[in-house]
């Protein structure tokens, strides 16, 4: 009996030692996981900062650029150059600017550089204006006129943004339309900020989270935006789930 009891004690001690070893290894692994998660979070933050810096650099490079959308392929040959093309647009739509300002183009090209003949729409034209103030005059006049034409056909004039900024601006589309439908006079400010009028004041937001926090304190605004913001949140959640890797 004593021998059996001793065997049981020894067995218990062995099990206890093993459990302690497992717990120690588990604790070590938990520490490693914590440090890995912290390192991953730092890496993600560095990547986001790097992407933001690249975005800002590209936006600064593109700041003097004017993007012309809807001009038929090859029309610049008929106008004998991009400068004459832009002059024709200005004379047709903004004769007052033509009288007051000498618009000079530093560089101009179609983008992408190679034409895809199966593409139904013409390539955009990017024009680098020598004076940023002149570019802003044209864009301001474009917003006021609303409908711009070239030889009677509608075209669009806009700032030439980086792909990241363009994506950020487009992300406001649904919120922008909802605010517009409710008379809040929304605008997208450079590079991708939402501006609108509320309580006789101009409100400006850099991201949707700040907008949500502000709307939560304003019942009337929350009533206007709640459906749109909820739908966008559900859409983003669904997209995130599609990228999840099953265990």
C-alpha positions as CSV (number, residue, x, y, z in Angstrom):
1,X,0.0,0.0,0.0
2,X,2.8,2.4,0.9
3,X,4.6,1.6,-2.3
4,X,1.5,2.3,-4.3
5,X,0.9,5.6,-2.4
6,X,4.5,6.6,-3.2
7,X,4.1,5.7,-6.8
8,X,0.9,7.9,-6.9
9,X,2.8,10.8,-5.2
10,X,5.7,10.5,-7.7
11,X,3.2,10.3,-10.6
12,X,1.4,13.5,-9.3
13,X,4.7,15.3,-8.8
14,X,5.7,14.4,-12.4
15,X,2.3,15.6,-13.7
16,X,2.7,18.8,-11.7
17,X,6.1,19.4,-13.1
18,X,4.9,18.8,-16.6
19,X,1.9,21.2,-16.1
20,X,4.3,23.8,-14.7
21,X,6.6,23.4,-17.8
22,X,3.6,23.7,-20.1
23,X,2.4,26.8,-18.3
24,X,5.9,28.3,-18.5
25,X,6.1,27.5,-22.2
26,X,2.5,28.9,-22.7
27,X,3.5,32.1,-20.8
28,X,6.6,32.4,-23.0
29,X,4.5,31.9,-26.2
30,X,2.0,34.5,-25.0
31,X,4.9,37.0,-24.5
32,X,6.2,36.2,-28.0
33,X,2.7,36.7,-29.5
34,X,2.3,40.0,-27.6
35,X,5.6,41.3,-29.0
36,X,4.8,40.0,-32.5
37,X,1.4,41.8,-32.4
38,X,3.1,45.0,-31.1
39,X,5.7,44.7,-33.8
40,X,3.0,44.1,-36.5
41,X,1.1,47.1,-35.3
42,X,4.2,49.3,-35.5
43,X,4.9,47.9,-39.0
44,X,1.4,48.7,-40.1
45,X,1.7,52.2,-38.7
46,X,5.0,52.7,-40.5
47,X,3.5,51.4,-43.8
48,X,0.5,53.8,-43.4
49,X,2.8,56.7,-42.7
50,X,4.9,55.8,-45.7
51,X,1.9,55.6,-48.0
52,X,0.7,58.9,-46.7
53,X,4.0,60.5,-47.4
54,X,4.1,59.1,-50.9
55,X,0.5,60.4,-51.4
56,X,1.5,63.9,-50.3
57,X,4.6,63.9,-52.5
58,X,2.5,62.8,-55.6
59,X,-0.2,65.4,-54.8
60,X,2.4,68.1,-54.5
61,X,3.9,67.0,-57.9
62,X,0.5,67.0,-59.5
63,X,-0.8,70.3,-57.9
64,X,-0.1,72.4,-61.0
65,X,-1.9,69.9,-63.2
66,X,-5.3,70.2,-64.8
67,X,-7.0,67.1,-66.0
68,X,-9.3,67.3,-69.0
69,X,-11.8,64.5,-69.5
70,X,-13.9,63.8,-72.6
71,X,-11.8,65.2,-75.4
72,X,-11.8,63.0,-78.5
73,X,-8.6,61.2,-79.4
74,X,-6.5,63.1,-81.9
75,X,-8.3,66.4,-81.6
76,X,-5.1,68.0,-80.4
77,X,-3.7,67.4,-83.9
78,X,-6.6,69.5,-85.3
79,X,-6.0,72.3,-82.8
80,X,-2.2,72.1,-83.6
81,X,-1.2,71.4,-80.0
82,X,-2.4,71.2,-76.5
83,X,-1.9,74.9,-75.8
84,X,-4.4,75.8,-78.6
85,X,-6.8,73.2,-77.3
86,X,-6.8,74.7,-73.8
87,X,-7.2,78.2,-75.3
88,X,-10.2,77.0,-77.3
89,X,-11.8,75.6,-74.2
90,X,-11.2,78.9,-72.3
91,X,-12.6,81.0,-75.1
92,X,-15.7,78.8,-75.4
93,X,-16.4,78.7,-71.7
94,X,-14.5,81.5,-69.9
95,X,-13.9,84.4,-72.3
96,X,-13.4,86.8,-69.3
97,X,-10.5,84.7,-68.1
98,X,-8.9,84.8,-71.6
99,X,-9.1,88.6,-71.6
100,X,-7.5,88.9,-68.1
101,X,-5.0,86.0,-67.9
102,X,-2.3,84.5,-70.1
103,X,-2.5,80.8,-69.5
104,X,0.7,78.9,-70.3
105,X,1.2,75.2,-70.4
106,X,4.5,73.7,-69.3
107,X,3.7,70.1,-70.4
108,X,0.7,68.2,-71.7
109,X,0.0,64.5,-72.5
110,X,-2.6,61.8,-72.8
111,X,-2.8,59.3,-70.0
112,X,-2.2,56.4,-70.1
113,X,0.6,56.9,-72.6
114,X,-0.6,54.0,-74.9
115,X,-4.1,54.1,-76.4
116,X,-6.3,51.1,-75.9
117,X,-8.4,50.9,-79.1
118,X,-11.0,48.7,-77.4
119,X,-11.6,51.3,-74.8
120,X,-14.9,53.2,-75.5
121,X,-13.9,56.4,-73.9
122,X,-11.0,58.7,-74.9
123,X,-7.9,59.0,-72.7
124,X,-7.7,61.9,-70.3
125,X,-5.4,64.8,-71.0
126,X,-3.1,66.1,-68.2
127,X,-1.9,69.7,-68.6
128,X,0.7,71.2,-66.3
129,X,-0.1,74.9,-65.9
130,X,2.9,77.3,-65.3
131,X,0.9,79.3,-62.6
132,X,-1.1,77.4,-60.0
133,X,-3.3,80.5,-59.4
134,X,-4.3,80.4,-63.1
135,X,-5.3,76.7,-62.7
136,X,-7.4,77.6,-59.6
137,X,-9.1,80.4,-61.6
138,X,-10.1,77.9,-64.3
139,X,-11.4,75.4,-61.7
140,X,-13.3,78.0,-59.8
141,X,-15.0,79.2,-63.0
142,X,-15.7,75.5,-63.9
143,X,-17.5,75.0,-60.6
144,X,-19.6,78.2,-61.1
145,X,-20.5,77.3,-64.7
146,X,-21.2,73.6,-63.9
147,X,-21.4,72.6,-67.5
148,X,-18.2,72.9,-69.6
149,X,-18.1,72.2,-73.3
150,X,-15.6,71.8,-76.2
151,X,-17.0,72.5,-79.6
152,X,-20.5,72.0,-78.1
153,X,-19.8,68.6,-76.5
154,X,-19.7,68.3,-72.7
155,X,-16.3,67.8,-71.1
156,X,-14.9,67.9,-67.5
157,X,-12.1,69.9,-66.0
158,X,-10.6,68.7,-62.7
159,X,-7.5,68.7,-60.6
160,X,-5.1,65.8,-61.3
161,X,-4.9,63.8,-58.1
162,X,-2.8,60.9,-57.0
163,X,-4.6,57.5,-57.1
164,X,-4.7,57.3,-53.3
165,X,-6.2,60.8,-53.0
166,X,-8.7,60.1,-55.8
167,X,-9.8,56.9,-53.9
168,X,-10.2,59.0,-50.6
169,X,-12.3,61.6,-52.4
170,X,-14.6,59.0,-53.9
171,X,-15.1,57.4,-50.5
172,X,-17.2,60.5,-49.6
173,X,-19.5,60.1,-52.6
174,X,-22.5,58.6,-50.7
175,X,-22.2,61.0,-47.8
176,X,-21.8,63.9,-50.2
177,X,-25.0,63.0,-52.1
178,X,-27.0,62.6,-48.9
179,X,-25.9,66.0,-47.6
180,X,-26.6,67.6,-51.0
181,X,-30.1,66.1,-51.1
182,X,-30.7,67.7,-47.7
183,X,-29.5,71.1,-48.6
184,X,-26.2,71.1,-46.7
185,X,-24.1,72.4,-49.6
186,X,-21.3,69.9,-49.4
187,X,-17.9,70.3,-51.1
188,X,-14.8,68.2,-51.3
189,X,-11.8,70.3,-50.4
190,X,-8.2,69.6,-51.3
191,X,-7.0,67.0,-51.0
192,X,-9.9,64.8,-49.7
193,X,-11.7,66.7,-46.9
194,X,-15.5,67.0,-46.7
195,X,-17.0,70.4,-46.1
196,X,-20.7,71.3,-45.6
197,X,-22.9,73.9,-44.0
198,X,-24.7,73.0,-40.8
199,X,-26.2,75.4,-38.2
200,X,-25.1,78.3,-40.4
201,X,-21.4,77.2,-40.0
202,X,-19.0,75.5,-42.3
203,X,-17.9,72.1,-40.9
204,X,-14.8,70.3,-42.3
205,X,-13.9,66.6,-41.7
206,X,-10.8,64.6,-42.7
207,X,-12.3,61.2,-42.1
208,X,-15.7,59.5,-41.5
209,X,-14.9,58.6,-37.9
210,X,-14.8,62.3,-36.9
211,X,-18.0,62.9,-38.9
212,X,-19.7,60.0,-37.0
213,X,-18.6,61.4,-33.6
214,X,-19.8,64.9,-34.5
215,X,-23.2,63.6,-35.9
216,X,-23.7,61.6,-32.7
217,X,-23.9,64.9,-30.8
218,X,-26.3,66.4,-33.4
219,X,-29.6,64.4,-33.5
220,X,-30.8,66.2,-36.6
221,X,-27.6,65.5,-38.5
222,X,-27.5,62.0,-37.3
223,X,-31.0,61.5,-38.6
224,X,-29.8,62.6,-42.0
225,X,-26.6,60.5,-42.1
226,X,-27.4,57.5,-40.0
227,X,-28.7,55.3,-42.9
228,X,-25.9,56.2,-45.3
229,X,-23.1,55.7,-42.7
230,X,-24.7,52.4,-41.5
231,X,-24.8,51.1,-45.1
232,X,-21.2,52.1,-45.7
233,X,-20.1,50.4,-42.4
234,X,-21.9,47.2,-43.4
235,X,-20.3,47.3,-46.9
236,X,-16.8,47.8,-45.4
237,X,-17.4,44.9,-42.9
238,X,-18.4,42.6,-45.8
239,X,-15.3,43.5,-47.7
240,X,-13.1,42.9,-44.7
241,X,-14.7,39.4,-44.2
242,X,-14.0,38.5,-47.8
243,X,-10.3,39.0,-47.1
244,X,-10.2,37.0,-43.9
245,X,-8.3,33.6,-44.2
246,X,-10.3,30.7,-42.6
247,X,-8.4,28.8,-39.8
